[in-house]
């Protein structure tokens, strides 16, 4: 006689969902549905193994198209929050899965090699300090002798604290600005959390937040920095994190004023949001650095990169501010790389004290400011206005982004598309890394004329500029 099959408890102990999703979901777009369910999962209100309603059932309850719910389901599945089990239904998963850097790839993966590539957002190699003489000064006593050594070389920490925009509760050194922001976000942001970013912003921020299953809230910029009206409205959504670039904002070149920083800090005071400041340009930025940490030291994490100023291959960024966040990052890092090379940290210490290095960085800062101002003036001569006053990039409005990319590429010029930088839809732009283009033989005037000529193929745009 055949024995009956035993029940497998993995499949029979599925929880029944008791939440009225239709009432819980406020914004009935695909993004809103996905974000709400993500928050419920993070909060434990939708437990692992909970069976979700069918697409048609939830669409009916919400009075939306099944396509809208399907898109929300795909978003949740892409971050590993839910899984479909065929006819058995769709269930809450244990661990979020991997994502991809789609926006960043759209910026970096152009049609091929250009005679003049201004799409990269990288510093001019000819303006970087020479590392060679300083590397030779590193001796045996700089080497780490114990896995329990401090993650920051004491000489470097002393130098950093003396130059930090506010007294940091804790400090660490990691492998570049994006490494810092990635590690901070993984400690602060849970699935479904809302995160405020400037709009437009650096595409890897958006890729990272998508990977974490966060809902991005974009706040527009003006010439003083992040919009206070927009920030106040965004804080009503109770974000867990706010990411700002206080100077040389990428891509717009905006530098936040002290008045704006103080007002933004006043709005953020009393909230639970962690402010992350990405000072990616560091010492090559010509604008004065202001930090919200001056008014919100326990709520702010300031990140300072040395890649654009001292050399991308140093792979170093300092992180200082809110102790609870930075200590959590440092502790978690012990389970991975542990620390950033103290050899490279010692090279950075030597560079920070080296007169020749400091003179080279000052020259680079002045050269970038000159190149930026020259090209902005050349564009203005054609009636094309740009934003910001700082950094190696210009954010250039164009009538048709795709057409501009193709037209310039045909002339051997690469620029970055603007769409990956934007939260939602907006006016067409391209980002031009003008810091890479010296103005020999009128190069700036020629490039401005090429952009204007391509723009003038659209009669409506020509009329608008006039």
N, C-alpha and C positions, 0 to 999 in steps of 0.2 A: 504494500500500500504506500502510495506517495505521501510523504510528510508535507503538511502545509508550510509555505514559506513564512519565516518569522518577519514581523514588521521591523523596519529599520527606523530607530528613534530619530535619526537625523532628519528624516523626511516627514515624520508624523507629528513632531512637536513644533510645528510652525505656528507662530502666534497669530491671532486674529486681530486685525487693526480696529481700534476703538475710537479713532480720532475722526472728527467730521472735517475732512479736508476742504470741502467747499467753503466752510466758514473760516477756516484758518488761512486760506489763500486770499490775499488782498489784491495783488496785481495779477490779472488773469492773462498775462502774456506767457509765452513759453519760458522766458527767463524768470518771470515772477513765480511761476509754478515750481520750477526747478529749485529756485533759491529757498522758497518756503519749505519744501520737502527736505532740502538739505539741512536747514536749520532744525527742523524737527528730528532729523536723524542725529545731528550733533548733540542736541539736548537730551537725547535718550527717549524722547516721546514716541519716536518710531524705532522700536528695538530691532536689532539684527534678527532677520528671519521673518519680520512682519511682511505679510502679503499686501501688496498695493492693489487698489481697484483697477479694473480693466480700463484701457484707454477710452473706450466708448462710454463706460459708466461715469468716469470722472468728467469727461467732456460734457455729458448731459447735465451733471450736477452743476458744473460751472457755466453752462450755456456758452461754450466755446467750441470751435471746430476740433474734431479728433486729431487733425494734423497738428494743432497747437500742443495738445497733450503729448503726442508722439515725439515732437521736437523736445519737449521738456524731459521726457523719458530718455531720449538719446543723450541729452546733456548730462543727466545724472549717471547714465551708464558709462559715459566717456571718462568720468572721474572715479569710476568704480563704486559708486554709492548704491546702485541697484543692479540686479541681474535678472534677465528673462529666462524662464525655464520652460519654454514652449507652452503647451496647453495647461501646465500646472500654474502658470501665472508669473507675475513679476514680484521680486522680493528684495528687501533691504539687505545689502551685503555688509561684510565685516570691515573690510579695509579699502579705502580709496585706491584706485589703480593709477597707472602712469598717464600723462598727457603728452603734449607736444608743443614745440615753439613755433607755431604757425605764423604769428605776426612777425617775429624776428626773422624768420626765413624769408618772408616777403621783402624785408628791407635788405638782407644780405645776399640773396640769391638773384642777382641780376641776369641779363641775357648773355653775359660773357665779359671779356676783358675790354676795358675802355682805354683810350689814349689818355683821357683825363677822368679819373674816378673820384668823384666828390660825394659818393653815397655812403661812405664807411663810418663816419662819425669818429674817426681815430685821429690822434695827433700827428703832426708832421714829424717824421723820424729825424729830419735834419735839425729840428729844434729841441730834441731831447738831450739831456746831459750825458756825458760820456761815463759809463759805469766802470770801464776798465781799470783806471788807476785806483778807484776806491775798493773794488773787489780784492785787489792785492793786499789791502790793509787788514782783511779779516784774518784773525789768528785763531789758534786752538781754543783759547779761553772763551770764544763766542759760541762754541758748539754746545748743544744740549747734552748733558750728562745723565739726566734722569727724566723719566716720563712724567714725573710729578713737578717738574719745573713750571714756573709761571708761563702762561701762553704769550706774555709780552715781555720782551727784553727790558730790564729795568731802566736802562738809559733811554730807550725809546719811549717808554711810558712817561718818564719824567718830562721829556721834550713835548710829548703830545698833550699832557695835562696843562703845561704852561701855555700852550697855544690853543686850547679848546675854547669854544665860544661860551661855555658855561661849566661850572664845576661838576664833572661826571661822577655819579655814584659808583659806577664800575666801568672798566675799560678792557677791551680785548683787541686782537689783531687777527684778521681773517684773510682769505685769498681773493681779495677784490671786492668792489662795491656790490655786485650782484650776488656774490657768495654771502655777503653780510645780510642783504635784504631777503634772500631766500631763507636763511637760517632764522632770522627774526620772524618772518611771516609764518614759518612752520611752528613756531612757539606761540604765536599770538592768534592766528586765524584758524577758525574751525570751518568745517564744511557748511556752506550756506551763509556764513558771516558776510556782512557788507564791509567793503573797503573803499575808502574815498581816495581818488587820485586826481591830479590835475588833468585837464583836457585841453590840448593833447598832452600825451606823456610818452615815456620811453617804452617801446613795444614789449621788451622782456618782462616789465612789470605786469602787463596784461596777460601775457602767456603764463607767468607764474601763478597769478591769481586764478586763472581759469583752471590750471592744474590742481590747485587746492580746492576747487569747487566753491570759490567765493563769488559773491555778487558785486560787481564793480560799479561804483557810483562816480561818474565824472563831474568835475566842477571846473567851469571855465576860468581862464586867466584874463587879467587886464595888465596894464603896464606896471602895476605895483605888486603883482603876484596873484595868488589864488583869490577868487571872488569871495568877499565876505557874505554877500547875499546867498550865493550858491552853497558856501560852506555851512551856513546856518541851516539852510534847508536840508542839506545832506546829513547833518548831525541828528536831525529828527528821526532818521532811520536807524540810529544807534549803531554806528559802525564800530568794529573792533580795532581798526587801524586806519591811519591817514598818512599817505605818502606824498611828500613834497620835495621839490628840488629848490633850495633857497637861493641859488645863484646860477647863472648861465644855464637856465632850464633847457633841457633837451626835449623838444626841438626848437622852442620859441626864442631862447636867449634871454628870457625875462629874469631879472633879479629882484627878489622880494625886498620891499622897503621895510625899515624898522617899524614904521607906523603900522603897516599891514601885518607884520609878524606879531606885534603886541596885540592888535585887535583880534587876530586869529586865535592867539593863545587865550584871550579872554573868553571867546566862544567855546573853546575846547575844555577850559577849566571846569571840573565837576563832572565831566563825561568819563567813560571807561576806555576811550580810544587812545591807543598808543600812537604817537606821532613819530614817523620815521623820516629823517631828513637825509637826502642823498646829495652830498656835496661832491659830485663826481669829477668836477674840473679842478677842484683844489686850488693850488697856487698859480695856475695859469689863468684863472678867472680874474677879471679886472674889477668886478663889482665887490663892494664891501659885503662880508658875510654877516648875516643876522640869523639868529637861531631862536625858535620858539622855546628851546630849553632854558633860555634866560628867564622866562616866566613860568615854564612848566618843566622843571628839571626832573621830576619823578615820573613824568609822562612821555618824555622825549628820548629817542635814540638817534644820535647824530652819527652819520657814516661819512668818513672822509677817505676818498680814494687818492692814491699816488700814481695811478696808471698813466693818466694823461700828462701829468707834470714831470714825474721822475722816470717813468718807463713802464710800459705795459707788462714786460716780462718779470717785473718785481712781484706782480700778483699780490699786492698788499693793499689793505684798507683798514683803517682804524675805526673802531666802534666804541662809542662812549655815551653814557647817559643813564637811563632808568636801570637800576641795579637788578631788579627782579628779572627783567627780560634778558639782559646781557649775561647774568649768571646762569640762566637756563640755557642760553646758547652755548656758553663755555662748557657746561656740564655735559650737554648732549654731544658736543664735538669730541669729547673724550672717547666716545664710542666709534669715532671715525678717524679723521686725520690727526686728532689730538691738538696740534698747534701748527701755526705757519712757521716756515723755516726761520730759525733764529740767525742763520747765516745771512739770509736776505734782509732780515730786520736790522742786523748790524750794518749791512751796506747802506740801508736807508738812514740809519743814525749818522753814519759818516757823511752822507749826502746832505742831510739837514744842517750839518755844521760846516760844510765845505764852501768856501767863498766862490770858487769857480762854478760849482753847481748852482748856487743861488744867483749868480750873475747870469748864467745861461737861462734859468727859469724866468728871471725878470725880462730878459731879451725875448723869450718865447711869448710871455704875457703881452708885451708891447706889440710884438709882431702880429699876434692873433687879433689884437684889438684894431690894429691898423688895417689888416686885411678885411676884417669884418666891416669896419666903417667905410672903407673904400668901395667894397662891393655893394653895400646897402645904398651908398650915394649914387653909384652907377645905375642901380635899379630904379632909384627915385627919379633919376633923370629921364626914365622912360615911363614915369607915372605909376610904378609898382612899389607899393609900400610894404615894408617888412616890420616884424615885431622885435622887441627886445633890444638890448644893448651889449650883450656879453656872450662869451663863449666862442666855439669854433664853428658853430652851425648857424645857418639862416633858414627861417621858415617862410617860404615864398608862396604867396597865393597865385594860383594859375587857373585858367578857365576850364581846362580839362586835364586832369592828372595823368591819365593813361596816354593821351595824345602827346603831352609834354615829355613823358619818359621816352616814348618811341622817337619823337623828333630829335631830342638831344642825343639819344643813343646812336641814331643814324649819323650824327656828327662826331661820334667818338667820345661823348660826355656822359658820365653816369651820375645820376642823382637819386636820392631815395624817395620812394612813393610816400605820400602823406597819410594815406588811409590806415596803415597799421599803427600809427601813432594816436589815432582818434578813438574816443569812446563813443560808439554810435556813429551816426552819419554827420557830415559837416561839409563845409566848403572845401573844394579841392586845393591841395598844397603839394609842394615838394620840399624836401629838406636838402639843403646844399651845404656840404662840409667845406666852407670857404677857407677854413684854417689850413687846408692842404694846398691852396692855390696862391703862389706868389704872384705879384702884380707886374712881373717883368713883361716888357713889350705890350703893355695895355691889356693884359689877360683878363682883368676884371671887366673892363669896358666891353671887350668882345663877348664874354660870357653873358653879361647883362643884355647886350644887343640880341644875342641868340635866343635868350628866354623871352624877351619882348617880341621878337619876330615870330616865334612860335605862338605866343599869346595872341598876336594880332591876326592870326588866321581865323580867330573867332570874332566876327564883327560885333556881336553883342558884348563881348568882353571889352573890346576896344572902346565902345561907347560908354560902358560903365566906368572904365578907368579915366575917361575924360570928364 
